[in-house]
Amino acid sequence: MTWKLTCLRSARLAARHPCHRRTFASAASSRADHVRIVEVGPRDGLQNEKQSIPLATKIELVERLAKTGLTTIEAGSFVSPKWVPQMANSAEILQHVLSRPPQSRHPMTYQWLLPNVKGFDNFLSMWQSQAQSQSPSAQDAYPTPPPSPQTDNGPALNTSSADPNAMPSASSGAEAMASRPIHELSIFTAATESFTQKNTNCSIAESLQRFEPIMSKAKEMDMNVRAYISVALGCPYEGPDVDPHKVAELAVSLLEMGADEISVADTTGMGTAPKTLELLKTLNAAGVDKSDLALHLHDTYGQALVNAVVALEHGIRTFDAAVAGLGGCPFSPGATGNVATEDLVHCFHSLGVRTGVDIEKLAEVGDWISKELGRANDSRAGKATLAQMRKGQ
């Protein structure tokens, strides 16, 4: 681990956790801990759907999810509609979120995926246009997002309730609804050259070069940047044995460039418990702090929850998921959806880990969006929760 990375990591940790201490050894020891779920359904979950999805449906999905207790939602992607048609109206979703933030009982963070500088320019055009319409006197200024309220274990939650997974109180909700959402940017590369070429038509090194101006501009705007490393546990073109040291090398490079969080993605769902543990240990040995990592799991082979528990025991506290198990990668043949948010929430709650998510409300969202898309609901916990709710009516 380089001296520069050590300093950068220390600065990030000091900013996020003034009294940062992590001594988690097992799921049992983290029962009082908080896990942050990043809901990727509106972006990763919808991008591979074949039929056209109305803008109103996408906006309503974001609004419904914001009421479930989730604190972070990946709401869209500024990619070329030629390659990902479903993301063609992400600018309109951004406009809606900026002008009429979805109601929520807590501070919200919205993430926007960018493939390159052109995508960033499209994002910035809408961002500045909306800022000017709201504040004509500040036309040349960037809107600065407020800092995210934090506890030692994640976003601040109401802890007065006897239920560790209860929603915040009405009074705290009123304060949260009065605050502006936080916006973050996401970028993506991959752990194999083959996938990077297929996905972004460039090499891994070239993808990193593309990110430099985005990183620089994001820091000017005081916006956090999340970096995805795709196919970290298996590649559709190069097979299941992706070198974990390559993933660690990429993670270190991205952190040194200024990334605030690395989401390690099992894009193909090829990951197994031993491979997941090996990768996390390799990242740790390279000096990548656990608080800088998120795990992005797909459930192609039914191993997502197993891998999530392995990561939880290793100290990972941020996980990506999609409501109703939506998703699949258009550049990864055969890959099925993301791990269902309802399943992940149920799993963590069963281990005594807090998420702040109301699983009944989340199950209702999963049921609704599945019907809107005319597809099966792939969340087992979601369907079981709905059955119990209906039984009690």
Stockholm file with secondary structure:
# STOCKHOLM 1.0

chainA/1-393         MTWKLTCLRSARLAARHPCHRRTFASAASSRADHVRIVEVGPRDGLQNEKQSIPLATKIELVERLAKTGLTTIEAGSFVSPKWVPQMANSAEILQHVLSRPPQSRHPMTYQWLLPNVKGFDNFLSMWQSQAQSQSPSAQDAYPTPPPSPQTDNGPALNTSSADPNAMPSASSGAEAMASRPIHELSIFTAATESFTQKNTNCSIAESLQRFEPIMSKAKEMDMNVRAYISVALGCPYEGPDVDPHKVAELAVSLLEMGADEISVADTTGMGTAPKTLELLKTLNAAGVDKSDLALHLHDTYGQALVNAVVALEHGIRTFDAAVAGLGGCPFSPGATGNVATEDLVHCFHSLGVRTGVDIEKLAEVGDWISKELGRANDSRAGKATLAQMRKGQ
#=GR chainA/1-393 SS CCHHHHHHHHHHHHHHCTTCCCCCCSTGGGTTCBCEEEECIIIIITTTCSSCCCHHHHHHHHHHHHTTTCCEEEEEECCCTTTCGGGTTHHHHHHHHHHSCCCCSSCCEEEEECSSHHHHHHHHHHHHHHHHHHCGGGTTSCCCCCCCCEETTEECCCCCSSSTTCCCCHHHHHHHHHSCCEEEEEEEEESSHHHHHHHHSSCHHHHHHHHHHHHHHHHHTTCCEEEEEETTTCBTTTBSCCCHHHHHHHHHHHHHHTCSEEEEEETTSCCCHHHHHHHHHHHHHTTCCGGGEEEEEBCTTSCHHHHHHHHHHHTCCEEEEBGGGCCCCTTSTTCCCBCBHHHHHHHHHHTTCBCCCCHHHHHHHHHHHHHHHTCCCCCHHHHHHHHHHHHTC
#=GC SS_cons         CCHHHHHHHHHHHHHHCTTCCCCCCSTGGGTTCBCEEEECIIIIITTTCSSCCCHHHHHHHHHHHHTTTCCEEEEEECCCTTTCGGGTTHHHHHHHHHHSCCCCSSCCEEEEECSSHHHHHHHHHHHHHHHHHHCGGGTTSCCCCCCCCEETTEECCCCCSSSTTCCCCHHHHHHHHHSCCEEEEEEEEESSHHHHHHHHSSCHHHHHHHHHHHHHHHHHTTCCEEEEEETTTCBTTTBSCCCHHHHHHHHHHHHHHTCSEEEEEETTSCCCHHHHHHHHHHHHHTTCCGGGEEEEEBCTTSCHHHHHHHHHHHTCCEEEEBGGGCCCCTTSTTCCCBCBHHHHHHHHHHTTCBCCCCHHHHHHHHHHHHHHHTCCCCCHHHHHHHHHHHHTC
//
